[in-house]
Amino acid sequence: MESYLFIINNGPYGDERPYNALRLAMNLIKRQDTQVKIFLTADGVACARKGQKTPDGYYNIEHMVKVLAASGKVAT
């Protein structure tokens, strides 16, 4: 089994790093025998905040976190 750990410490908007990490994680969970862990720290904790107001032109980071959390392949 392959395991991946993503550490996100940037806020959800204003920077592409959280989006890119979550996008990659969403693609990795599609593979069999793959475990994905996401660790939110510092400003990255805001990525899991409920009721985010997504700025124009940005993807909804809250929705991406929900999709990953709902997957049976993501450690919680």
C-alpha positions in Angstrom: 0.0 0.0 0.0 1.2 3.5 -0.9 0.8 6.2 1.7 0.9 9.9 1.1 0.9 12.7 3.7 0.1 16.3 2.8 0.9 19.0 5.3 -1.0 22.2 4.5 0.0 25.3 6.4 -1.2 28.0 4.1 -4.7 29.6 4.2 -7.3 28.5 1.7 -7.2 31.5 -0.6 -4.6 33.9 -1.9 -2.1 31.1 -2.5 -2.3 28.1 -4.8 -0.5 25.6 -2.5 -3.6 24.4 -0.6 -5.6 24.0 -3.8 -2.8 22.1 -5.5 -2.2 19.8 -2.6 -5.9 19.0 -2.3 -6.3 18.5 -6.0 -3.4 16.0 -6.0 -4.9 14.2 -3.0 -8.3 14.0 -4.7 -6.6 12.3 -7.7 -4.6 9.9 -5.5 -7.6 8.6 -3.6 -8.9 7.2 -6.9 -6.1 4.7 -6.9 -6.4 1.3 -5.3 -4.2 0.4 -2.3 -3.5 4.1 -1.6 -3.9 5.9 1.7 -4.0 9.7 1.8 -3.5 11.7 5.0 -4.0 15.5 5.2 -2.6 17.4 8.1 -3.8 21.0 8.5 -1.7 23.3 10.6 -1.3 27.0 11.2 -3.3 29.0 8.6 -4.1 25.7 6.8 -6.7 24.9 9.5 -9.0 27.5 7.8 -9.2 25.1 4.8 -11.6 23.0 6.8 -13.7 25.9 8.0 -17.4 25.6 7.4 -19.2 28.3 5.4 -16.3 29.7 3.5 -16.9 32.5 1.1 -15.1 31.6 -2.0 -13.5 34.5 -3.8 -14.3 34.9 -7.5 -12.1 32.8 -9.7 -11.2 30.3 -6.9 -12.2 26.7 -6.3 -14.1 26.0 -3.1 -11.5 24.6 -0.7 -14.1 23.6 1.9 -15.8 21.4 -0.7 -12.5 19.7 -1.6 -11.8 18.9 2.1 -15.3 17.5 2.4 -14.8 15.2 -0.6 -11.5 13.9 0.8 -13.0 13.4 4.3 -15.9 11.5 2.9 -13.6 9.1 1.1 -13.0 5.8 2.8 -9.3 6.0 1.8 -8.5 9.1 3.8 -7.3 8.6 7.4 -9.1 10.9 9.9 
